[in-house]
Amino acid sequence: MAEEIKILLVEDNPEIERFIRAALTKHLSSQVNLECKPRFSIALDLLKAQSFDVVLVDLSVSDLQGPGGLARVSTILLTLPVIVLVDENESDPLQSSRDMGMHRWLVKETLSRSRLVDAVKNAVNSKGFREAVRHAE
């Protein structure tokens, strides 16, 4: 049986959620356990109770909009790989996400299944590498 990948998606658009769920469950060789929350604050509560392999965060959810939204996301960077989903016209968050060390950012309007699947695979591999380094120390 394939290993399970636990993914937390912070997304308030049902169409994008369906696209991501379909792409990941169909195109990842591992079993996907995708949990979706419409707000970052709810996702943070869930992160305190459960473990995940990767977090996908849409910066346009209501409690991340405006100044400080990306900084709030960075609070989970030390423990998990984060993939940021941005709108095409959001150039500042793209640069800021790179500067803050986000694992990857994806533009929603040009998001393809293969790009999404590759980003999640790389994030999961990154998490495994981080854990191995922590155990070696």
Buried (B, 14 or more C-beta within 10 A) or exposed (E): EEEEBBBBBBBBBEEBBEBBBEBBEEBBEBEBBBBBBBBBBEBBEBBEEEEBBBBBBBBBBEBBEEEEBBEBBBEBBEEBBBBBBBBEEBEEBBEBBEEBEBBBBBBBEEBEBEBBBBBBBBBBEBBEEBEEEEEEE
